[in-house]
Amino acid sequence: MKYRLLVLDIDGTVTNTEKKVTPRTKAAIKKLQEQGTLVAIASGRPTRGIAPVADELEFDKYGSYVLAFNGARIVNWKTKECIYSKTLALGMPRKLYRSAVRHEVGIITYEEEQIIAGTTPDIYMETESRITGLPICYRQDFPNYVNFPVNKCLLTGEPDELERIEPLLAEEYLHEAQIFRSEPFFLEATPKNVDKAYCLEKLLKLLGISREEMVCCGDGYNDISMIQFAGLGAAMANAQEKVKDVADYITVRSNDEDGVEEVIEKFFLKE
């Protein structure tokens, strides 16, 4: 099978534990784009949080794509055109805020160049701020302030607590939102039926590429849908066990050892 599209998660996949793209991984992705193969980043990060990585990988030069907010937005990085976007219903941030307060966990969403926190910023919000490069703005009037369309909200808290409330909120918002963990301490709330696989289906149709011609590589819970959907799903050596369980291929090398380069060499650049 000749693969025509490589889709990569960022954190724990393209970047190492220091949240940096190593020279070898960068060179492999650049070489792949130079030979005419399309690359896409599919991340839970907001668009602004993906921008530094997309720019470093020269997506603007090669016409590659950015899939932000776990699949709620697609951007052609060469033209900066948003070619697909799906947002939560306007009343959802208010409802999710009430749920967060009830369960004593944190809640944030995103506005242009900043993270909007509805509860006192915690260490997990600070982690998101470091990852995305966006500052936190704490708004005590969060339910009234967030009166604009958002692609997702993020609940933050201790892993055990989020694991406990995940099925409760998934049931509560069964017909209104997609509720799932992207990290043990992050509980995502995205538009109903939106995940990385759903967004990739939209992109594939636009590009005229079949899913059998796509390789997806990731490490986290929110990568499971795209790894299952891909013609070939690759899990990083450092991936969560549930991700490895559904993958067609598990890299020998971790994200700190240029596992993405391994995938590119094995499935795209081989003679």
Disulfide bonds with the S-S distance in Angstrom:
none
